[in-house]
Amino acid sequence: MTETDPAVRVRDLRKEYGPLSAVDGVSFDIERGETFALLGPNGAGKSTTIEILEGYRHRTGGDVSVLGTDPARGGRDWKAKLGIVLQSTAEAGVMTVAEQLRHFAGFYPNPRDVDEVIAAVGLEAKAKTRLSKLSGGQRRRVDVALGIIGRPELLFLDEPTTGFDPEARREFWTLIRLLKSEGTTILLTTHYLDEAAQLSDRAGVIAGGRLIDIGSIDEIGGQEARIPIVRWRDVAGARHEQRTDEPGLLVASIVREIGREPDDLEIVRPSLEDIYLDLVASVAAPSSVSEVTA
Ligand SMILES: Nc1ncnc2c1ncn2[C@@H]1O[C@H](COP(=O)(O)OP(=O)(O)OP(=O)(O)O)[C@@H](O)[C@H]1O
């Protein structure tokens, strides 16, 4: 693979579990150094896609290349270039945080310094604590530490901050930005849309096993979905809502018309979460009809 080849190339990926098409013809690339978020509702096919890319799951069809290798045939050297934070949390064991990390660091040719990684995930105070004595969020931090200890070229993060308190989530974002600045390619799934917006360069939205949109965070859902919404009540108390690129002018005209401050006035700029929910809802309706009739 050359330096300009994408880190991940997925073409027409399919995975069937018996009659269920969990992944149904998904294609995307992730460029080297890019942070790419795979978004979608529960059961959309995100973890299945990621696990195929990690070499943990066999695909039913399609072509996949991860760091120039087909994951179905990836050997030890290839695996050593990956960092993996699975959705499920690490087993609670008798080892301490530092022992566990030292143990895993031994598997890699050029691991990060264990103490640095412990500090990066904010577990200095727990370095000598047994895993079984950690809280859920602290254990999740150990998962993230294990994912980055091998200095991966490509890091898979499957819902990495589930169970983190808000402060830990912010610290995690700082860590991801650091890894990104070092050139790490990152594939992230998350149900926190603010996290996707903060961290990723591009996102793909998957629903019912199909990729329904892909683009930069600013493009997802299209420009139309980003037009501000003005809401207000007229003098009779009736609610109104209008989308406009010029909300200030609309509000001025309403004020002129009614001669006073409108009741319950709001100007809302749709967040990534609003846009994502509309996008997923727009495909959910037709597909559920076809499931009934199929
Ligand atoms: N081992 C399996 N056997 C059968 N069906 C499975 C298996 N693993 C996943 N599925 C099904 O495949 C579909 C996709 O699941 P997947 O775990 O990839 O979704 P997801 O997008 O990661 O969801 P979540 O956000 O809940 O983690 C779901 O309908 C799920 O029930």
The ligand as a Gaussian input file, in Angstrom:
#p B3LYP/6-31G(d) Opt

LIG

0 1
 N      -23.997000     -12.565000      16.211000
 C      -25.158000     -12.144000      15.718000
 N      -26.101000     -13.002000      15.313000
 C      -27.270000     -12.583000      14.795000
 N      -27.605000     -11.282000      14.639000
 C      -26.698000     -10.377000      15.033000
 C      -25.432000     -10.748000      15.587000
 N      -24.741000      -9.615000      15.865000
 C      -25.542000      -8.584000      15.508000
 N      -26.710000      -9.033000      15.010000
 C      -27.816000      -8.215000      14.490000
 O      -27.295000      -7.432000      13.417000
 C      -27.868000      -6.128000      13.437000
 C      -26.749000      -5.094000      13.503000
 O      -26.141000      -5.176000      14.789000
 P      -24.897000      -4.263000      15.200000
 O      -24.433000      -4.756000      16.530000
 O      -23.912000      -4.223000      14.090000
 O      -25.600000      -2.839000      15.339000
 P      -25.031000      -1.459000      15.905000
 O      -25.305000      -0.444000      14.850000
 O      -23.640000      -1.614000      16.341000
 O      -25.995000      -1.210000      17.141000
 P      -25.719000      -0.519000      18.604000
 O      -25.760000       0.951000      18.386000
 O      -26.888000      -1.004000      19.387000
 O      -24.415000      -1.025000      19.100000
 C      -28.816000      -6.089000      14.614000
 O      -30.126000      -6.347000      14.128000
 C      -28.341000      -7.225000      15.493000
 O      -29.406000      -7.766000      16.236000

